[in-house]
Amino acid sequence: MNENNINLASAHIFDAINFTDPLVQQICLEHWDFDHDGIFSYYDASLVCYLEDVFQGTPITSFPELKYFTSLGKDTPDEESTARMIDDRQFMNCRHLKEITLPQQIASIGDYCFFGCESLQQVTLSDDRLDYCPHNAFLDCIALKNVMNPSKTKLYFVNASELCDGHYTVPEGITDIGTECFARMKDLHSITLPASLRFIGMSACMETSLEQVIIPPNCYAIDCWAFENCVSLKKVHLPSSCAIQEEVFIGCHKLLTVRYEPNKEYL
């Protein structure tokens, strides 16, 4: 059975979770041992709707067991909810945290959720539903290279340390660049986008130092403010079928040419 897709209905839901980090287990027992039996079980985890900042600033090191918190983001465990959120600042300044696995059906990560988690190396998503992930969620996560969905088709976050002389090559197979993925990366001067790319998300490259962008032919849409305030941007090549949302290039004062292939230019 895939650990990321454990079926709690068929598991021994009252068995104790075997935590990787004893401190995580201690915190969970202190706050959510609902039947007061001294055991934090899969059932207890499934009843937790809010983390209530209890992990914020603690020296936890590993939390793959968060995937068992299947009601996280709901108002009640019984609520039918298909799109949920990890709240703002939940793991802020957990400076020793190295790995974490998010539950299924998490659709968004809150602002500054992992801010200051300087040891964080791996964020594992349990499914492909994540839709919104602000760049500030991983601010100062200096050990984290990137964040992708399990099928490696969506790119949510790239660390500035992954740039090579101001350039970044988005891996082939990526179809979506997420909201604020490269936002405010002042050292990003050029980017290579893969042929697989189909969508560029809201504010994806805002306030970068890009000078030229070539959008591949299969990209069908660019969302609002994707290149907002890219003050060095001079030239953009677009496929003729690509839909441009409002204010994609607002604040790009040096932009002289937007070319729709084959060769039609709009100044």
N, C-alpha and C positions, 0 to 999 in steps of 0.2 A: 504494500500500500504506500502511495506517495505521502510523505510526511506533511507536505504543504496542503494536501487535500484530505486530511484525515476526516473520516465520517464519524462525528461524535455520537450519532444514533446507534452505531454498531460497536463503538469503543466501550471500554469499561469506564464510564463517565465519572464514577465516584472514586476511581483510583487516583492516587497522588501523582501529580506531574513531577517528572524527574528533571529538575532545573539544572541548567549548566552552571549558573551563578548562584551560590547560596544567599547572597544579599538580595537578589531579586525574589527568591523564595520567601525570605524573611519579610520583605515589604508587602508581598501579596498576602501572606498570612495575617499580618497586622491589619490590613485594610479590608480584605475580602474573604475571610474564612466564614462564610455565611452561616454554616451550621455549627460553628465553634467546636469542631472536632480535632483541631490541630493539624489538619491535612488540607492542603490546597489542591483541589481536584480539577479535572477537566470540566466538571459541572460548575464548580465555583467560577472558573475562568469564563465559562459561557454566559454567566450572569452579569459580568462587569460591562457597564455601558460607558463609564467615564473613568479616566485615570486620575483625575483630580490633582494633577501636578505632583503626585507622590514620588515620582522618579527624578524630578527636576533637580539637577545639581548633585545627585548622589554618585558615588564611585562604582556604580554597576559596570560590569565588563561585557556581558553577553546576555541577549534576550531573544533567542529564537522562539521561545515559548509564547511570545506575544501572539503568534498565529492562532493559538487556541482561544483567544479572547474574541469569540465570534459575534458578540453583541456590541462590540466597541463602536461608538458613534450613534447607537440607537437611543431613543428616549426610554424605552423599556425593552427587556430581553424578548418579549413577545411581539414587538412591533415588526411588521413586514417592511423591511427597508432594503433596497437594492443598491443604494449609493450612499456611502458613509464617509466620515472624515476623521482623521487623526487631528485633534485640536492643536491650537497654537501652543508653542513653547513646551510641549509635553516632556521632551528629553533635553531641554536646553541645558548646556554646561555639564552634561554627563561626560566628563573629559576622558574617562577610561573606557567608555563603551566602544567595543570593536565591531560587533555584529548585532543585527536585529532583523526579525522577520515580521512583516506586517500581515494582519489577517486578510482573509478574502473579502471582496466587495468594498475595499477602501478605494474611494473615488477621488479623494483629495487629501493633501497633507497641509496642515496649517502653517501660518507664518512662524518662522524661527523655531520650528519644531525640533530640529537637531542642531541649532545654533551653538557653536562652541564645542561640539563633540569632536575634538581634535584627533582622537584615536580611531574614529569610525572608519572602517575599511569596507564593510559590506552591508548594503540594505537590500534585503530580499523581499520581493513582492510575491504574494501567493497566487495572484491571477493577473489578468491584463486590463483590469478595470480602472486603474489610476488615470485620471483625466487632468487633474490640476496639481501642480507641484511647483510652488514659487521658488525662485533661485535662493531666496533668503532662508528657506527651510534648511539648507545645508551650508549656511555661511560659516566660515572658519572651520569647516570639516576638511582639514588639510590632507588627511590620509585617504580620503574617498575619491576614487578616480572618476566614477560616473554612476548614474542610476538608470537602469533599463527595466522594461517589463520582462517577464519570464520568457516570452517568445523572441525577445531581442529585436522587436520591430519599432519600439518607441524609445526615444532618448529624452530623458527628463532633466538630467543634470550632468554637466561636465565641469571638472575642476580646472581652474586656470593653469595648474601645474602640468596639465596634459597637453598644453600648447607646445608646438615645436617652432621656435623662432617666430612666434606670433601667428602661426598657422595651425588649423585643426582640420583633419579629414574625418568626416562623419562616416562611420562604417557602412559598407554595402549591406543591404538588408533592412536598414532603417527606413520606415515609411513615414513616421511622424516625428517631428521635432517639437517637444512640448513647450508649454507656456514658460517664458523666462529662462529657457534652457541655457542661453549664453548671455543673459542680461547683465549689463554693466561690466563686462569683461574688457577692460580698457586695453589689454594687451593683445586682443584678437584683431589682427589686421587683414587676414584672408581666411577663406574657408572653402573646402571642397565638399560639395553635396553629392550624394550617390544617385545613381540612376533609379534606384528603388524609391526615392523620396516622393511622397504624395501630398504631404501637408506640413505647413510651417505654422506653429501655434502663436497665440497672442503674445506680443512683446518678446518673442523668442530671441532676437538679436539686438534689442534696444540698447542704446548707449554703448555700443562697441566701437572699435576703430576700423571697421571694415571699409575697404576702399572700392572693391568691386564684388558683385555677387552674380553668379551664373546659376539660375534656377533650372534644374533638369526637366526634360520634356514631360515626364509623368506627373509632375507636381500640379495638382488641380486647384489648390487654394492656398492663400496666405492670409492669416488672420490679422485682426486690428493691431496696429502699432508694432508690427513685427520688427521693423527697422527704425523705430522712432529715435530721433536724436543721434543717428549715426552721422556725426558731423564731418567725417572724412569720406563718406560714400559718394563716389562720382559717377559710377556706371552700374546699371542693372540689366541683365539679360533675362527675359521672361518667355516661356512658351505661350503661344497664342491662346491656348485653352485655359490658362491659369486665371482663376478668379481672385481679384484683389479687394479686400475689405477696406473699410474706411481708415484713413490716416496711417496707412502702412508705412509711408515714407515721411511723415510729418517731422519737421525739424532737421531734415537732411539738406542743409542749405547749399552744399557743394554738388548735389546731384544734378548733372547736366543731361544725362541720357538714360531713358528707359526704353529698351529695345524689345519689341515683340517679334519673335522669329516668324518668318525668315529674316526680313530686313527692314521692318517698319519701325521708325523711331518716333518717340514722342518726347518733346523737350519740356 
